Amino acid sequence: MLPADPDRAIRYRDAVARIRGAGAEAAATELAGIAREVRRSIVRMIDRAQLGHIGGDLSVTDILVTCFWGALTLDPQRPTWEQRDRFILSKGHCAAALYSTLAHSGFFHTAELDTFMAPLSALNGHPNKIKVPGVETNTGALGHGFPVATGCAIAARLAGQTWRTVVVLGDGEMQEGSNWEAAMTAAHYGLSSLTAIVDRNRLQQGARTEQTKSLEPLGDKWRSFGWEVREVDGHDHLAVLEALAPSTNGQPVAVIANTVKGKGVSFMEDRVEWHHKVPTREQVALALGELGA
């Protein structure tokens, strides 16, 4: 497993304390700055690897940054600490976003990002628990991460622990039946420590979600399964942070985070081909320019 970056882990701890103790405007500004840094890393990683899922990586970035810096209790220097909150990226094909978030938190050195998807690299195309600290479970086969997260929440209850579990799903992934089995199970057991966030960018491989298999009314579907539903702008850090507050009714929480695929890079935004298209060197330069590199 990759070693932690102690210096960056300390900076992460200090930033978390600063953000969580700051007023709304200051917190939003700092979270936005971190998100830009994470996005720049994603673009560089996919440029080097010439592989990846850049559109979904960019749509989920603000969600990941808000979770890691604004809401979750984590210790990058102790990735298996028993009292940590559990975070699972069920849409594991967006591993670049997760790796960049983990590295910028100090779970491992940012220099490792240069090896993304290279032969023998720990940073595979899908997250690997054995190789990468901060990865709770291997994901990528869609419909698997959410059931594991439900199991984590059940485990916390059985152990009498208060740590929480947050899982992020793609909206196309909601077409998997195993996710609705997990949703039904979590509501049945009243797993109030479980939060499921749907990265609702409305695009999946090859088409829009509503053209492939209609999800709407998505919020009503979650409610009918017994979940407390919160719908927010997935790029508004403070709105996401508020949506990550504890359950108010003793049931699990579903956050529908409305996002834009390719967010932050104008020519990628809301375009289906950027699900897994690799930018040219000229496009990389344009993207980094728009992201303030």
Secondary structure, 3 states (H helix, E strand, C coil): CCCCCHHHHHHHHHHHHHHHHCCHHHHHHHHHHHHHHHHHHHHHHHHHHCCCCHHHHHHHHHHHHHHHHHHCCCCCCCCCCCCCCEEEECCHHHHHHHHHHHHHHCCCCHHHHHHCCCCCCCCCCCCCCCCCCCCCCCCCCCCCHHHHHHHHHHHHHHHCCCCCEEEEEECHHHHCHHHHHHHHHHHHCCCCCEEEEEEECCEECCEEHHHHCCCCCHHHHHHHCCCEEEEEECCCHHHHHHHCCCCCCCCCEEEEEECCCCCCCCCCCCCHHHHCCCCCHHHHHHHHHHCCC
